[in-house]
Amino acid sequence: MKQEKQKFEIGYGTSGNPPNFFKSKFGKKRINAVEWINSIGLNSYEYLMTYGARTRPEAAREIGEKARIFGVSLSVHAPYYIVFTSDKKGVFENSVKEMVKTLRLAEIMGAKKIIFHPGFNNSPNPVDKIVKGIKEVKKKYHGPVKILPETMGKFSQVGSVDEILEICERTGCEPCLDFGHIHARGGSLKSPEDFRKLIVKIKNKIGVKKLREVHCHFYPVEFDDKGEKRHRAYFEEDYFPKFEHFLPVIKEFNLTPTLISESRDSQDGGALYMKRMVNKLNEN
Ligand SMILES: [Zn+2]
């Protein structure tokens, strides 16, 4: 099986297209993004459908072909308007429909997973509604693309580590660990020990196999008492979490995660920084 080849490599990529993409010779056409990713030494790319699953199937196919040619592994970020927790009429049904649409487009693209924001805490039993939503989607979509609920950074959102692990346990999904979001809920990731504690907890829940290839978003974050305020850039020293603190845990548990950088306006720099840090560690 061809796609097995990339499995034991760490993935480094950007979330969408940062300013440097548009400044590059590839930047005139969005369809060139994966070629640009390859040209700067990265191997992963998160395609954003955050404002709608509106990519034409032909465009999805073309992106997928380019991704195969240039050895770039794809993930898709699902639309923000997918909200299983809403009590507004029709929103749940529409969210199921849009999630299925996103999965089909991701499949055409050859993406292996879609990442989604689970919802909000403004109605009773939100976790039950999210679990129900995922189960409805799985009744309608039987393809190979996985659904990954993401840890979220605001207290008004469903998405603490415990909530995401519960959703995963009840649906068979794998988590997307957004470390910026995890830290934004009170500042829990300030040392290598903090990362180790978190990763051991997740390992005990999902098992070492799923942990090994876990999908991650990484960037430093600014937060207040409500949680996440804004993403910061990887080189801004006053902000956490720091990739240096995750590094020893990657080594200890022999992880080969996909590391998607959401560093503010510098997603490419953030991803390349993580790659350099891992390579340096492997040389020693
Ligand atoms: Zn997200």
Residues whose N, C-alpha, C, O or C-beta is under 5 A from the ligand:
A	BS01	ZN	E150
